[in-house]
Amino acid sequence: MDFNVDIRTTANSNHSNIIGESMSDISSSNQLIHSGMTTFSSPNSSLNTFDQLYSSNANLLVHNNNNNNNNNNNNNNNNNLNDSGNGEDLTTKDGNEKEVFEKDGIELKTFDDKKDPESQKPKKTRTERFKSLFDINESWKGKKTIKLIFERYIYGLIVAFVVSLFVVILSLPNWTKSNPSSNQYQSDLYLNNVTFSTFFIFSIISFGTVYITLSFSVSYTFKRVMESNILYYSSGISILFIIFYAVLTLKGINYWYYYLDVIGVVTVFLVAEVIFAFKMSVKLQKEERSFKIVNTMKALMVAYNYTAPDVVVTVFTVIYMFFLIPVYLSLPSALLRLGWRLIVHPIYWISIVMIARQFLTRDISTDDIMLNSNIVLHTFFHHQTLGKIFVYTFSDDSNFTEIAIVISALEEIIMRSLALKRDEWFFTILFGREKAIMHVYSQQSLQLRAAILNIQVALEFSGLISAPIFVFLFQKHKLIFHFFDGDNILATTLLYQSIIGVTMDLASELFCTFIETRFYKMPVHSTWKWLKSNKKFMSWLIYGSVTMGLFGMIWTCARVPRAGLCTSDDICTCNSIIASSLPGWCDPSSNSTMKM
């Protein structure tokens, strides 16, 4: 039986309160109430480790009071949340009665049972002990839940519309300087360097400094961004990067061959987020009256918590797009590609999400714990369109595209239905079963998961709409971009494949949402209500889908010569692993002249 104990020891001269080691008396706007236990998580004092999370739910309050405090007890109750006196309320927050009794001069209060501890029943099973972590008000609510699903789809359609608009715009430029009607090609005409470089400069600012600045504005308010001088740092960093890459372009240096574009993107996230998060933490500390001196270590820790997941996602995305996608496209069999899509792709991205998710409950000093979801959305912006485009990379006539769509939906059902159990099993290996359950099924964790799930569903549905539009419009640029090694796909084919995809997605969504709400009690309703009430946050998601999602994918799937994959800055010197085959007009006997 779980019970909280308030121990009072009488002493004639001692007026001090002794607080047990495992209790942090924190006031916070993010109050999470678990049945029979209360955890206060502060925006500035978040639980950073599993041990802290575990111990915070098994607190003992130890008080040492004076025998003669009868006249002063009412005043003490106003100043000490844990003191009890003559007017003590003997009911818990969930309505259960407390029973007070003394043993050996120590007053004990039980919260869950009215029996003396000496006659306790056997301990509850783990399932019973942690059952209270779930919110009984969150469950499958029939029509109300179905309405929520369609509201997420409507938002996904809005995202898809905006993304598709930019797909149309970006399909208009001529990405190559070669003339398709000409019989002769020169290697330096393969890529329109000015177009590609201009796009990259615009992109690195859009999904770099501007993206990060808007992210901080959403998390901490634009007023604080201004007052902490983040806007000035953002402008300065942006100008430096624009000048740097513009000079390289004007001098005719193809900086992407030396991975200077990759280094630039990683540097933007590393430098900008560290500076911005540090400055914001200092600003927030100064706002608190209790802080007379800024805690530099705390500011550095906030900077680390905010920056680490984004840098991890950026590095792993670059590795996947520049080195693993070429391997995928070099696979000669459509069946092998299907296996990659169903095994390698989900495992890789789920691993990234699991790594980033460990920072969700870290302290990044937000006013609302729900805003912590910002730090993992980077992954979903990349994944929303990329995963959907994979189904259009099967170049034979064996209906593998349709098969991939159906199997992907089944895969979604399995992965989402077992997501919480998967994490529970994983963390059980690392930290033990009890700590794993407390971490995975705590109300705070479920709230953040539900918020991210709502966003993920909407963004992935938008990918179902925007991906075929991207494929149809960009296949005319198949010379430059990955994913287009086969024949052109007809619009009618894309249409009926999209209908299959949407139908399967709806079926899997109904099933998965039922499992998540009925059995895991995920608070999708309350978190979706929170999302709808935060219009700035929803608008920022659209911006992230366009910049981090679309711009990032176009940049990373551009088939340009890179060191290691090519022996020189010439597409015809590249290893065949850069795609299923080198461009058809490459003359193997010459690296300078290419024939159609």
Secondary structure, 3 states (H helix, E strand, C coil): CCCCCEEECCECCCCCCCCCCCCCCCCCCEEEEECCEEEEEECCECCCCHHHHHHCCCCCEEECCECCCCCCHHHHHHHCCCCCCCCCCCECCCCCECEEEEECCEEEEECCCCCCHHHCCCCCCHHHHHHCCCCCCCCCCCHHHHHHHHHHHHHHHHHHHHHHHHHHHHCCCCCCCCCCCCCEEEHHHCCCHHHHHHHHHHHHHHHHHHHHHHHHHHHHCHHHHHHCCHHHHHHHHHHHHHHHHHHHHHCCCCHHHHCHHHHHHHHHHHHHHHHHHHHHHHHHHHHCCCCCCCCHHHHHHHHHHHHHHHHHHHHHHHHHHHHHHHHHHCCCCHHHHHHHHHHHHHHHHHHHHHHHHCCCCCCCCCCCHHHHHHHHHHHHHHHHHHHHHHHHCCCCCCCHHHHHHHHHHHHHHHHHHCHHHHHHHHHHHHHCHHHHHHHHCCHHHHHHHHHHHHHHHHHHHHHHHHHHHHHHHHHHHCCCECCCCCCCCCHHHHHHHHHHHHHHHHHHHHHHHHHHHHCCCCCHHHHHHHHHHCHHHHHHHHHHHHHHHHHHHHHHCECCCCECCECCCCHHHECHHHCCCCCCCECCCCCCEEEC
